[in-house]
Amino acid sequence: MAIEVGTKLEGKVTGITHFGAFVDLSGGVTGLVHISEIADNYVKDVNDHLKIGDMVTVKVINVDKDGKIGLSIKQAVDKPVESTRPPRAPRSDRPSGGRDGDRPSGGFNRDRGGRSFSNKSTFEDKMSRFLKDSEERISSLKKNTEGKRGGRGAKRM
């Protein structure tokens, strides 16, 4: 029987190492279940989950050219379908105004400096506004810190 990626097989644990467990499949073929593929939760020690001689269901996740077979126990278990969240309501059904319910949503917002801007401004407008604000902040920082420098580098009179 040819072993193909994606097939589920029964096997017997024949060896346990710190990095996983070796599982004997049919016909003397052996594959490795890496420690990360043993369970959905964190596995600190393989011996806490598997013992030599245990019969396990595994899924073939890869077959290398040199004959190494990668197996997974956690992918072989059929998980129940998780319930999905209900879809969000369309934007028109939601209350307008953001955090404050009394704020009108007329397409204009206020940034931190109290300046208003349109939601439909172009990238170039936003970029030029950002550069202007940035230059103003840098110049005010420089003005405020020039006179406060002391220590060894200060001018002596």
ROSE-4610 file (N, C-alpha, C; in Angstrom, 1 decimal, always signed):
// ROSE-4610
residu = [M/M/M/A/A/A/I/I/I/E/E/E/V/V/V/G/G/G/T/T/T/K/K/K/L/L/L/E/E/E/G/G/G/K/K/K/V/V/V/T/T/T/G/G/G/I/I/I/T/T/T/H/H/H/F/F/F/G/G/G/A/A/A/F/F/F/V/V/V/D/D/D/L/L/L/S/S/S/G/G/G/G/G/G/V/V/V/T/T/T/G/G/G/L/L/L/V/V/V/H/H/H/I/I/I/S/S/S/E/E/E/I/I/I/A/A/A/D/D/D/N/N/N/Y/Y/Y/V/V/V/K/K/K/D/D/D/V/V/V/N/N/N/D/D/D/H/H/H/L/L/L/K/K/K/I/I/I/G/G/G/D/D/D/M/M/M/V/V/V/T/T/T/V/V/V/K/K/K/V/V/V/I/I/I/N/N/N/V/V/V/D/D/D/K/K/K/D/D/D/G/G/G/K/K/K/I/I/I/G/G/G/L/L/L/S/S/S/I/I/I/K/K/K/Q/Q/Q/A/A/A/V/V/V/D/D/D/K/K/K/P/P/P/V/V/V/E/E/E/S/S/S/T/T/T/R/R/R/P/P/P/P/P/P/R/R/R/A/A/A/P/P/P/R/R/R/S/S/S/D/D/D/R/R/R/P/P/P/S/S/S/G/G/G/G/G/G/R/R/R/D/D/D/G/G/G/D/D/D/R/R/R/P/P/P/S/S/S/G/G/G/G/G/G/F/F/F/N/N/N/R/R/R/D/D/D/R/R/R/G/G/G/G/G/G/R/R/R/S/S/S/F/F/F/S/S/S/N/N/N/K/K/K/S/S/S/T/T/T/F/F/F/E/E/E/D/D/D/K/K/K/M/M/M/S/S/S/R/R/R/F/F/F/L/L/L/K/K/K/D/D/D/S/S/S/E/E/E/E/E/E/R/R/R/I/I/I/S/S/S/S/S/S/L/L/L/K/K/K/K/K/K/N/N/N/T/T/T/E/E/E/G/G/G/K/K/K/R/R/R/G/G/G/G/G/G/R/R/R/G/G/G/A/A/A/K/K/K/R/R/R/M/M/M]
num = [1/1/1/2/2/2/3/3/3/4/4/4/5/5/5/6/6/6/7/7/7/8/8/8/9/9/9/10/10/10/11/11/11/12/12/12/13/13/13/14/14/14/15/15/15/16/16/16/17/17/17/18/18/18/19/19/19/20/20/20/21/21/21/22/22/22/23/23/23/24/24/24/25/25/25/26/26/26/27/27/27/28/28/28/29/29/29/30/30/30/31/31/31/32/32/32/33/33/33/34/34/34/35/35/35/36/36/36/37/37/37/38/38/38/39/39/39/40/40/40/41/41/41/42/42/42/43/43/43/44/44/44/45/45/45/46/46/46/47/47/47/48/48/48/49/49/49/50/50/50/51/51/51/52/52/52/53/53/53/54/54/54/55/55/55/56/56/56/57/57/57/58/58/58/59/59/59/60/60/60/61/61/61/62/62/62/63/63/63/64/64/64/65/65/65/66/66/66/67/67/67/68/68/68/69/69/69/70/70/70/71/71/71/72/72/72/73/73/73/74/74/74/75/75/75/76/76/76/77/77/77/78/78/78/79/79/79/80/80/80/81/81/81/82/82/82/83/83/83/84/84/84/85/85/85/86/86/86/87/87/87/88/88/88/89/89/89/90/90/90/91/91/91/92/92/92/93/93/93/94/94/94/95/95/95/96/96/96/97/97/97/98/98/98/99/99/99/100/100/100/101/101/101/102/102/102/103/103/103/104/104/104/105/105/105/106/106/106/107/107/107/108/108/108/109/109/109/110/110/110/111/111/111/112/112/112/113/113/113/114/114/114/115/115/115/116/116/116/117/117/117/118/118/118/119/119/119/120/120/120/121/121/121/122/122/122/123/123/123/124/124/124/125/125/125/126/126/126/127/127/127/128/128/128/129/129/129/130/130/130/131/131/131/132/132/132/133/133/133/134/134/134/135/135/135/136/136/136/137/137/137/138/138/138/139/139/139/140/140/140/141/141/141/142/142/142/143/143/143/144/144/144/145/145/145/146/146/146/147/147/147/148/148/148/149/149/149/150/150/150/151/151/151/152/152/152/153/153/153/154/154/154/155/155/155/156/156/156/157/157/157]
x = [+0.8/+0.0/+0.9/+0.7/+1.5/+0.9/+1.8/+1.4/+1.4/+0.2/+0.1/-0.3/+0.1/-0.2/-1.7/-2.2/-3.6/-4.4/-3.8/-4.5/-4.4/-5.4/-5.5/-5.2/-4.3/-3.9/-3.9/-3.9/-3.8/-2.3/-1.7/-0.4/-0.1/+1.1/+1.5/+2.7/+2.7/+3.8/+5.0/+6.1/+7.2/+8.4/+8.4/+9.5/+9.1/+9.7/+9.4/+10.7/+10.8/+12.0/+11.5/+12.5/+12.1/+11.5/+11.6/+11.1/+9.9/+9.4/+8.2/+8.2/+7.4/+7.1/+7.2/+7.8/+7.8/+6.6/+5.9/+4.7/+5.0/+4.7/+4.9/+3.5/+3.6/+2.4/+2.4/+1.5/+1.4/+2.6/+3.1/+4.2/+5.5/+5.7/+7.0/+7.5/+6.6/+6.9/+6.8/+7.8/+7.7/+7.7/+6.9/+6.8/+7.0/+7.3/+7.5/+6.3/+5.8/+4.9/+5.7/+5.8/+6.6/+5.8/+6.5/+5.9/+4.8/+5.0/+4.0/+2.7/+2.8/+1.6/+0.9/+1.3/+0.7/-0.7/-0.8/-2.1/-2.2/-3.5/-3.8/-3.2/-3.0/-2.5/-0.9/-0.3/+1.2/+1.6/+2.6/+3.1/+4.5/+4.7/+6.0/+6.8/+6.1/+6.8/+5.9/+6.4/+5.7/+5.1/+5.8/+5.4/+4.1/+3.7/+2.5/+1.3/+1.5/+0.4/+0.5/+1.6/+1.8/+2.6/+2.4/+3.2/+3.6/+4.7/+5.1/+4.0/+3.6/+2.6/+1.2/+1.0/-0.3/-0.7/-2.0/-2.5/-3.1/-2.6/-3.1/-3.5/-4.4/-4.8/-4.0/-3.3/-2.4/-2.8/-2.5/-2.7/-1.3/-1.1/+0.2/+0.2/+1.2/+1.3/+2.4/+3.4/+4.4/+5.2/+5.7/+6.6/+7.8/+8.9/+10.2/+10.7/+11.6/+12.2/+13.0/+13.6/+14.5/+13.7/+12.4/+11.5/+11.0/+11.4/+10.9/+9.4/+8.6/+7.2/+6.8/+6.2/+5.7/+4.3/+4.0/+2.6/+2.1/+0.8/+0.1/-1.0/-1.1/-2.2/-3.3/-2.9/-4.0/-4.7/-4.1/-4.8/-5.7/-5.5/-6.3/-7.6/-7.7/-8.9/-9.9/-11.1/-12.1/-12.6/-12.4/-12.9/-14.3/-15.2/-16.5/-16.4/-17.3/-17.3/-17.6/-16.8/-17.0/-18.1/-18.9/-20.0/-19.3/-19.8/-19.2/-20.1/-19.4/-20.2/-21.2/-22.3/-23.2/-22.6/-22.9/-22.3/-22.7/-21.8/-22.0/-23.1/-23.8/-24.9/-24.3/-25.0/-24.5/-24.3/-23.5/-23.1/-24.3/-25.3/-26.5/-27.3/-27.3/-28.1/-27.5/-26.2/-25.5/-25.7/-25.7/-25.8/-24.6/-24.9/-23.8/-23.2/-22.0/-21.4/-20.3/-19.9/-18.8/-19.1/-18.1/-18.3/-19.4/-19.5/-20.6/-21.8/-22.9/-24.1/-24.6/-24.2/-24.8/-23.9/-22.8/-21.9/-22.5/-22.7/-23.2/-22.1/-22.5/-21.6/-21.8/-21.3/-21.5/-20.3/-19.4/-18.3/-17.0/-17.2/-16.0/-15.7/-14.4/-14.0/-13.0/-12.6/-11.6/-10.5/-9.2/-8.1/-7.7/-6.6/-6.2/-6.0/-5.6/-5.3/-6.6/-7.7/-9.0/-9.3/-8.4/-8.6/-9.6/-10.4/-11.4/-10.8/-11.1/-10.7/-11.8/-11.8/-12.8/-12.4/-13.3/-13.0/-12.6/-12.9/-12.6/-11.4/-10.5/-9.3/-8.4/-7.6/-6.7/-5.4/-4.7/-3.5/-2.5/-2.4/-1.4/-1.8/-3.1/-3.6/-3.2/-3.5/-3.1/-1.6/-0.9/+0.6/+1.1/+0.7/+1.1/+0.7/-0.5/-0.9/+0.0/+0.3/+1.2/+2.5/+3.1/+4.5/+4.5/+3.4/+3.4/+3.3/+2.4/+2.3/+3.5/+4.2/+5.4/+6.5/+6.7/+7.7/+7.4/+6.1/+5.7/+6.1/+5.9/+6.2/+7.7/+8.5/+9.9/+10.5/+10.0/+10.6/+10.2/+9.0/+8.7/+9.5/+9.8/+10.7/+12.1/+12.6/+14.0/+14.0/+13.0/+13.0/+13.0/+12.2/+12.1/+13.3/+14.1/+15.2/+16.5/+16.6/+17.9/+18.5/+17.7/+18.2/+18.3/+17.9/+17.9/+19.1/+20.0/+21.1/+22.2/+22.6/+23.6/+24.7/+25.4/+26.5/+27.8/+28.6/+29.9/+29.9/+28.9/+28.9/+28.4/+27.9/+27.4/+28.5/+28.1/+29.1/+29.4/+30.6/+31.0/+31.2/+30.8/+30.9/+32.0]
y = [-1.2/+0.0/+1.2/+2.1/+3.4/+4.4/+5.0/+6.0/+7.4/+8.0/+9.3/+10.4/+11.6/+12.7/+12.9/+13.0/+13.3/+12.0/+10.8/+9.6/+9.4/+8.8/+8.5/+7.0/+6.7/+5.3/+5.0/+3.7/+3.2/+2.8/+3.1/+2.7/+2.4/+1.8/+1.4/+2.2/+2.9/+3.6/+2.7/+2.8/+1.9/+2.6/+3.9/+4.6/+6.0/+6.5/+7.8/+8.6/+9.8/+10.6/+12.0/+12.8/+14.1/+15.0/+14.7/+15.5/+14.9/+13.7/+13.1/+11.6/+11.0/+9.5/+8.9/+7.7/+6.9/+5.9/+5.9/+5.1/+4.1/+2.8/+1.8/+1.6/+1.9/+1.7/+0.4/+0.0/-1.3/-1.6/-2.8/-3.2/-2.8/-2.5/-2.2/-0.8/+0.0/+1.4/+2.2/+3.1/+3.9/+5.3/+6.1/+7.5/+8.2/+9.5/+10.3/+11.3/+11.3/+12.3/+13.3/+14.5/+15.5/+15.9/+16.4/+16.8/+17.8/+18.7/+19.7/+19.2/+18.0/+17.4/+16.3/+16.2/+15.2/+15.7/+16.9/+17.4/+18.8/+19.3/+20.7/+21.7/+21.2/+22.0/+21.8/+22.5/+22.4/+21.1/+20.5/+19.2/+19.4/+19.3/+19.4/+18.1/+17.0/+15.7/+14.8/+14.1/+13.2/+12.0/+11.6/+10.5/+10.8/+12.1/+12.4/+12.1/+11.9/+11.7/+10.3/+9.8/+8.5/+7.5/+6.2/+5.2/+4.2/+3.5/+2.5/+1.4/+1.1/+0.1/+0.6/+1.9/+2.5/+2.5/+2.2/+2.2/+3.6/+4.3/+5.7/+5.8/+6.8/+7.1/+8.3/+8.3/+9.3/+9.7/+11.0/+11.5/+11.8/+11.4/+11.6/+13.0/+13.8/+15.2/+15.5/+14.7/+14.8/+13.5/+13.3/+12.2/+12.8/+12.7/+13.2/+12.3/+12.8/+12.0/+10.8/+11.1/+10.1/+9.0/+9.1/+8.1/+8.4/+9.6/+10.0/+10.4/+9.9/+10.2/+11.0/+12.1/+13.0/+12.7/+12.5/+12.1/+13.1/+13.2/+14.0/+13.3/+13.4/+12.8/+13.9/+15.1/+16.1/+16.5/+16.3/+16.5/+15.3/+14.2/+13.0/+13.0/+13.8/+13.9/+14.9/+14.4/+15.2/+16.2/+17.5/+18.5/+18.9/+19.2/+19.7/+21.1/+21.4/+22.7/+23.7/+24.7/+25.8/+26.7/+27.2/+28.1/+29.4/+30.0/+31.3/+32.4/+33.6/+34.7/+35.2/+35.7/+36.3/+37.5/+37.7/+38.8/+40.1/+41.1/+42.4/+43.1/+44.0/+44.7/+45.7/+46.0/+47.0/+48.3/+49.1/+50.4/+51.3/+51.2/+52.1/+51.8/+50.6/+50.2/+50.6/+50.9/+51.2/+52.6/+52.9/+54.3/+55.1/+56.4/+57.2/+58.0/+58.5/+59.5/+58.9/+57.6/+57.1/+56.9/+57.3/+57.2/+58.0/+59.2/+60.1/+60.0/+59.7/+59.5/+60.9/+62.0/+63.3/+63.9/+63.4/+64.0/+63.7/+64.7/+64.4/+63.7/+62.9/+62.3/+62.8/+64.0/+64.7/+64.6/+63.6/+63.4/+64.2/+65.0/+65.7/+65.2/+65.1/+64.7/+65.7/+65.6/+66.5/+65.6/+66.1/+65.4/+65.9/+65.5/+65.9/+67.4/+68.1/+69.5/+70.3/+69.7/+70.4/+70.9/+70.5/+70.9/+69.9/+70.4/+69.5/+69.1/+67.9/+67.5/+66.6/+66.5/+65.7/+64.3/+63.4/+62.0/+61.7/+62.7/+62.5/+63.2/+63.7/+64.4/+63.4/+63.9/+63.1/+62.7/+61.8/+61.4/+62.5/+63.3/+64.4/+65.4/+65.7/+66.7/+66.2/+64.9/+64.4/+64.4/+64.1/+64.1/+65.5/+66.5/+67.8/+68.3/+68.0/+68.4/+67.7/+66.5/+65.8/+66.4/+66.7/+67.3/+68.7/+69.5/+70.8/+70.6/+69.8/+69.5/+69.0/+68.1/+67.5/+68.6/+69.5/+70.5/+71.5/+71.8/+72.7/+72.1/+70.8/+70.2/+70.1/+69.8/+69.7/+71.1/+72.1/+73.5/+73.9/+73.6/+74.0/+73.2/+71.9/+71.1/+71.7/+72.1/+72.6/+73.9/+74.8/+76.1/+75.8/+74.8/+74.6/+73.9/+73.2/+72.4/+73.1/+74.1/+74.8/+75.4/+76.1/+76.8/+75.9/+74.7/+73.8/+72.9/+73.0/+72.1/+72.6/+71.8/+72.1/+71.1/+71.0/+70.0/+70.5/+69.6/+69.9/+70.6/+70.4/+71.0/+72.4/+72.9/+74.3/+75.3/+76.5/+77.6/+78.2/+78.5/+79.2/+80.6/+81.4/+82.8/+83.4]
z = [+0.0/+0.0/+0.0/-0.9/-1.0/+0.0/+0.7/+1.7/+1.0/+1.0/+0.4/+1.4/+1.1/+2.0/+2.1/+3.3/+3.6/+4.0/+3.9/+4.3/+5.8/+6.4/+7.8/+8.0/+8.9/+9.1/+10.6/+10.9/+12.2/+12.4/+13.5/+13.8/+15.2/+15.5/+16.8/+17.2/+18.4/+18.8/+19.2/+18.5/+18.7/+19.4/+19.4/+20.1/+20.5/+21.6/+22.1/+22.3/+21.8/+22.0/+22.6/+22.9/+23.4/+22.4/+21.1/+20.0/+19.3/+19.8/+19.1/+19.4/+18.6/+18.7/+17.3/+17.3/+16.1/+16.1/+14.9/+14.8/+13.6/+13.9/+12.9/+12.2/+10.9/+10.1/+9.4/+8.6/+8.0/+7.1/+7.1/+6.3/+6.8/+8.0/+8.6/+8.3/+7.7/+7.5/+8.7/+9.1/+10.3/+9.9/+10.7/+10.5/+11.8/+11.8/+13.0/+13.2/+14.5/+14.9/+15.7/+15.2/+15.9/+17.1/+18.2/+19.4/+19.2/+18.2/+18.0/+17.3/+16.8/+16.1/+17.0/+18.3/+19.1/+19.6/+20.1/+20.7/+20.4/+20.5/+20.3/+21.3/+22.5/+23.6/+23.6/+24.5/+24.6/+25.2/+24.5/+25.0/+25.5/+26.8/+27.4/+27.3/+27.6/+27.5/+26.8/+25.8/+24.9/+25.8/+26.8/+27.7/+28.4/+28.6/+29.2/+28.3/+27.0/+26.1/+25.4/+25.2/+24.5/+25.3/+25.1/+25.7/+24.6/+24.7/+23.7/+23.7/+22.5/+22.3/+22.1/+22.3/+22.1/+20.6/+20.3/+19.0/+18.8/+17.7/+17.4/+16.0/+15.7/+14.4/+14.0/+12.9/+12.4/+11.0/+10.7/+9.3/+8.7/+7.5/+6.8/+6.4/+6.9/+6.5/+5.5/+5.4/+4.4/+4.2/+3.0/+2.7/+1.9/+2.5/+1.9/+0.8/+0.0/-1.1/-0.5/+0.7/+1.3/+2.1/+2.0/+2.7/+4.0/+4.6/+5.9/+5.8/+6.7/+6.7/+7.9/+7.7/+8.8/+9.1/+10.4/+10.8/+11.8/+11.9/+12.9/+13.5/+14.9/+15.6/+15.7/+16.0/+16.2/+14.9/+13.7/+12.5/+12.1/+12.7/+12.4/+13.1/+14.1/+14.9/+14.2/+13.9/+13.3/+14.4/+14.2/+15.1/+14.7/+15.7/+15.4/+14.8/+13.9/+13.2/+14.3/+14.4/+15.4/+14.8/+15.8/+15.4/+15.1/+14.0/+13.6/+14.2/+14.3/+14.8/+13.8/+14.3/+13.3/+12.6/+11.3/+10.6/+11.2/+11.0/+11.6/+10.8/+11.5/+10.9/+9.9/+8.8/+7.9/+8.5/+8.0/+8.6/+8.7/+7.8/+7.9/+9.1/+9.7/+10.8/+12.1/+12.1/+13.4/+13.7/+15.0/+15.4/+14.9/+14.5/+14.0/+15.1/+14.8/+15.7/+16.5/+16.4/+17.1/+18.5/+19.4/+20.8/+21.4/+21.0/+21.6/+20.6/+21.1/+20.3/+19.8/+20.5/+20.1/+19.0/+18.6/+17.6/+16.2/+15.4/+14.0/+13.2/+12.2/+11.3/+9.9/+9.7/+8.4/+7.5/+7.7/+6.9/+7.3/+8.4/+9.0/+10.4/+10.7/+12.0/+12.5/+13.7/+14.3/+14.7/+14.4/+14.9/+16.2/+16.8/+18.1/+18.3/+17.3/+17.4/+17.3/+17.1/+17.0/+15.5/+14.6/+13.2/+12.6/+11.7/+11.1/+9.7/+9.3/+8.0/+7.4/+6.1/+5.4/+5.3/+5.3/+5.1/+3.7/+2.8/+1.4/+0.9/+1.8/+1.4/+0.8/-0.1/-0.9/+0.0/-0.5/+0.2/+0.3/-0.8/-0.8/+0.2/+0.4/+1.4/+2.8/+3.0/+4.3/+4.6/+3.6/+3.7/+4.0/+3.2/+3.5/+4.8/+5.3/+6.6/+7.7/+7.5/+8.4/+8.5/+7.3/+7.3/+8.0/+7.8/+8.4/+9.9/+10.4/+11.8/+12.4/+11.7/+12.2/+12.3/+11.3/+11.4/+12.5/+12.8/+13.9/+15.2/+15.4/+16.6/+16.9/+15.8/+16.0/+16.3/+15.6/+15.9/+17.3/+17.8/+19.2/+20.2/+19.9/+20.8/+20.8/+19.7/+19.6/+20.4/+20.3/+21.0/+22.5/+23.0/+24.4/+25.0/+24.2/+24.8/+24.6/+23.8/+23.6/+24.8/+25.6/+26.8/+28.0/+27.9/+29.1/+29.1/+28.2/+28.1/+29.1/+29.9/+30.9/+31.0/+32.0/+32.2/+31.6/+31.1/+30.6/+29.3/+28.5/+27.2/+27.1/+28.3/+28.3/+28.2/+27.6/+27.4/+28.8/+29.0/+30.3/+30.1/+31.1/+30.9/+31.9]
